[in-house]
């Protein structure tokens, strides 16, 4: 058999031609994800600035320094706190709203579009908008509070409430996509189950908890994992509104990584080591959650 015929015979097999279709995606994945991931780990073992001058190999020195860095632990605590509060609130809000707009009426379609609008806006624009609304001097919300006799509220410069204000901004910005995904899942629930429940006298609320939630549980798990990963990487809203203040009470781990790499001392190697800790945290949580999800699916 000639070389050309052997080549065609090899690629005419479905199991072989499939590799050609996935090749472009795999090239992009390796180029922009796998290689940078490996390179970042090697970079974390060097003492290097942003200009990559006077590079010095220090092994695990950056990791040891991070474990003794109070701002690293503070950033990790703020990140975990943000995720633990933001993710459940967003999922509950999204699920309730999805249940209210599941039917394909004109009114519900309009509401779905309204809920989805914040998603298409940049996080920076959303943060600037809320910063203007909540400004202590010219914000419209503080103005209405003053009309009601409540003065001195500083939403964006309080060590006690600012982190929760940022959580509210994040929920407002991202709940739309979770809502739309939940709507899609709820619309695929067999109608026969609801009809049988109605015949048995089951209330709508009981149907929601006994029928809807168990059936859409795979979708629930997917949203939970993706939102948890996203919340652990929170940066843009914090950077635009507070920059990590006041007194580092809103400084997430990603914000601290940016500060170390580009704003303070330009320590790119150390900042990369900090990001590796975050990568490890996300990896461990994702593996655990995926493991439980597939375990429950098999059971």
C-alpha positions in Angstrom: 0.0 0.0 0.0 1.3 3.4 -0.9 2.1 6.0 1.7 -0.8 8.3 0.6 -3.3 5.4 0.8 -2.0 4.4 4.2 -2.4 8.0 5.4 -6.0 8.2 4.2 -6.8 4.8 5.6 -5.5 5.8 9.0 -7.4 9.1 9.2 -10.6 7.7 7.7 -11.3 5.8 11.0 -13.7 7.7 13.2 -11.5 7.1 16.3 -8.6 8.8 14.5 -10.3 11.6 12.7 -11.7 12.7 16.1 -8.3 13.8 17.1 -8.2 16.3 14.2 -11.4 18.0 15.4 -10.2 18.4 19.0 -6.6 19.4 17.9 -7.3 23.2 17.7 -8.8 23.2 21.2 -6.0 21.1 22.6 -3.4 23.3 21.1 -5.0 26.4 22.7 -5.4 24.6 26.0 -1.8 23.5 26.1 -0.5 26.9 24.9 -2.5 29.1 27.2 -3.2 26.9 30.2 -0.9 23.9 30.7 2.4 25.6 29.7 1.7 28.8 31.8 0.7 26.6 34.7 3.9 24.7 34.6 5.9 27.8 34.0 4.3 29.6 37.0 5.3 26.8 39.3 8.9 27.0 38.2 8.8 30.8 38.5 7.6 30.5 42.1 10.9 28.9 43.0 12.8 32.0 42.0 13.3 35.4 43.6 12.4 37.5 40.6 10.9 40.9 40.0 8.4 41.9 37.3 11.2 42.7 34.8 12.9 39.3 35.4 16.2 40.8 36.3 18.7 39.4 38.8 16.8 36.1 39.0 17.9 33.9 41.9 16.8 30.4 42.6 15.6 30.0 46.1 13.6 26.7 46.0 10.7 26.7 48.4 11.8 29.9 50.0 8.8 31.9 48.7 6.4 29.3 50.0 8.1 29.3 53.5 7.8 33.1 53.5 4.2 33.0 52.5 3.4 30.8 55.5 4.9 33.4 57.8 3.2 36.3 56.0 0.2 37.7 58.0 -1.2 39.4 54.9 -1.3 36.0 53.1 -3.3 34.5 55.9 -5.6 37.5 56.1 -6.1 37.4 52.3 -6.9 33.7 52.5 -9.4 34.3 55.3 -11.1 37.1 53.4 -11.3 34.9 50.3 -12.8 32.0 52.1 -15.2 34.2 54.0 -16.3 35.8 50.7 -16.9 32.4 49.1 -18.7 30.9 52.1 -21.1 33.8 52.3 -21.5 34.7 48.6 -22.0 31.3 47.0 -25.0 30.1 49.2 -26.7 33.5 48.9 -26.4 33.6 45.2 -27.6 30.1 44.7 -30.6 30.5 46.9 -31.6 33.8 45.2 -31.0 32.3 41.8 -33.0 29.2 42.6 -36.0 31.1 44.0 -36.1 33.5 41.0 -35.7 30.6 38.6 -38.7 28.9 40.1 -40.8 32.1 39.7 -39.9 32.6 36.0 -39.8 29.0 34.8 -42.9 29.2 32.7 -42.4 30.6 29.2 -44.8 33.6 29.5 -43.9 37.0 27.9 -43.6 38.5 31.4 -41.2 35.8 32.6 -39.1 36.2 29.5 -38.8 39.9 30.1 -37.7 39.2 33.7 -35.1 36.7 32.6 -33.6 39.3 30.3 -33.5 41.8 33.1 -31.9 39.3 35.5 -29.2 38.5 32.8 -28.3 42.2 32.1 -25.7 42.5 34.8 -23.8 39.5 33.4 -23.1 41.3 30.1 -21.7 44.3 32.0 -18.1 44.4 33.0 -17.3 43.9 36.7 -15.4 47.1 36.7 -18.4 49.1 35.4 -20.6 47.4 38.0 -18.2 48.2 40.8 -17.9 51.9 39.7 -21.7 52.2 39.5 -22.2 50.8 43.0 -19.3 52.8 44.4 -21.1 56.0 43.1 -24.4 54.8 44.6 -22.9 54.0 48.0 -20.4 56.9 48.2 -20.4 58.4 51.7 -20.8 62.0 50.4 -22.6 61.9 47.1 -24.1 58.4 47.0 -27.9 58.2 46.4 -28.3 55.5 49.1 -26.5 57.5 51.7 -28.6 60.5 50.7 -31.9 58.6 51.3 -30.5 57.3 54.6 -29.8 60.9 55.7 -33.4 61.8 54.8 -34.5 59.1 57.2 -32.2 60.5 59.9 -29.5 57.9 59.5 -26.1 59.6 59.1 -22.5 58.6 59.1 -22.9 55.3 57.3 -19.8 54.6 55.2 -20.5 51.5 53.1 -17.1 51.3 51.5 -14.9 52.3 54.3 -16.1 50.2 57.3 -14.1 47.3 58.6 -17.3 45.6 59.7 -19.8 46.0 56.7 -17.7 46.7 53.6 -16.9 43.0 52.9 -20.7 42.3 53.0 -21.4 45.2 50.7 -18.9 43.7 48.2 -20.6 40.3 48.5 -23.9 42.0 47.7 -22.3 43.6 44.6 -21.0 40.2 43.5 -24.3 38.5 43.9 -26.1 41.3 42.0 -23.5 41.0 39.2 -23.6 37.2 38.8 -26.9 35.7 40.0 -28.4 36.1 36.5 -26.3 33.3 34.9 -27.2 30.9 37.7 -30.8 31.8 37.4 -30.9 31.1 33.6 -29.1 27.7 34.1 -31.6 26.8 36.9 -34.5 27.8 34.6 -33.2 25.5 31.9 -32.9 22.6 34.3 -36.4 23.2 35.8 -38.0 23.3 32.4 -36.6 19.8 31.7 -38.3 18.3 34.8 -41.1 15.9 33.5 -44.5 17.5 33.7 -46.1 14.2 34.6 -44.5 14.3 38.0 -46.1 17.6 38.8 -49.5 16.4 37.5 -49.3 13.3 39.7 -48.3 15.4 42.7 -51.3 17.8 42.1 -53.6 14.8 42.1 -52.2 13.7 45.4 -52.9 17.2 46.8 -49.2 18.1 47.1 -48.6 21.9 47.5 -46.4 23.8 45.1 -43.8 24.4 47.8 -43.7 20.7 48.6 -43.4 19.8 44.9 -40.4 22.2 44.7 -38.5 20.5 47.5 -39.6 16.9 46.7 -39.6 16.9 42.9 -37.7 19.9 41.5 -34.7 20.0 43.7 -33.8 16.3 43.6 -34.1 16.2 39.8 -32.0 19.3 39.2 -29.4 18.3 41.7 -26.7 17.7 38.9 -27.2 21.2 37.7 -27.1 22.4 41.3 -23.8 20.7 41.8 -22.4 22.2 38.6 -23.4 25.7 39.6 -22.0 25.2 43.1 -18.6 24.1 41.8 -18.3 26.8 39.1 -19.5 29.6 41.4 -17.1 28.4 44.2 -14.2 28.5 41.8 -15.2 32.0 40.6 -15.7 33.4 44.1 -12.3 32.2 45.3 -10.7 34.2 42.5 -12.6 37.4 43.3 -10.5 40.5 42.3 -12.1 43.1 40.0 -14.9 44.3 42.3 -12.6 44.5 45.3 -9.8 46.2 43.4 -12.2 48.8 41.9 -14.2 49.6 45.0 -11.9 49.4 48.0 -8.5 48.2 46.8 -8.4 45.8 49.7 -9.2 48.4 52.4 -10.0 49.5 55.0 -7.1 48.0 56.9 -6.9 45.0 54.5 -10.4 43.8 55.7 -11.5 43.3 52.0 -8.1 42.2 50.6 -8.6 38.9 48.9 -5.8 36.6 48.1 -5.9 37.5 44.4 -5.8 41.2 45.3 -2.7 40.6 47.5 -1.1 38.7 44.6 -1.6 41.6 42.3 -0.2 44.0 45.0 2.9 42.0 45.5 3.5 41.5 41.8 2.7 44.9 40.3 2.3 47.5 43.1 4.6 46.7 46.0 8.3 45.6 45.6 7.4 44.0 42.2 8.1 40.5 43.6 6.8 38.4 40.8 8.3 35.1 42.1 6.7 35.6 45.5 3.3 36.6 44.0 3.4 33.5 41.9 4.0 31.3 45.0 1.0 32.9 46.6 -1.1 32.1 43.5 0.1 28.5 43.7 -1.5 28.3 47.2 -4.8 29.5 45.7 -4.5 27.0 42.8 -3.9 24.2 45.3 -7.0 25.2 47.4 -9.2 25.4 44.3 -7.9 22.1 43.0 -8.5 20.2 46.3 -12.0 21.6 46.7 -12.9 20.9 43.1 -11.7 17.3 43.3 -13.6 16.7 46.6 -16.8 18.2 45.3 -16.6 16.3 42.0 -15.9 13.1 43.8 -19.0 13.5 46.0 -21.1 14.5 43.0 -20.2 11.4 41.0 -20.5 9.2 44.1 -24.0 10.4 44.7 -24.8 10.0 41.0 -23.6 6.4 41.0 -25.6 5.7 44.2 
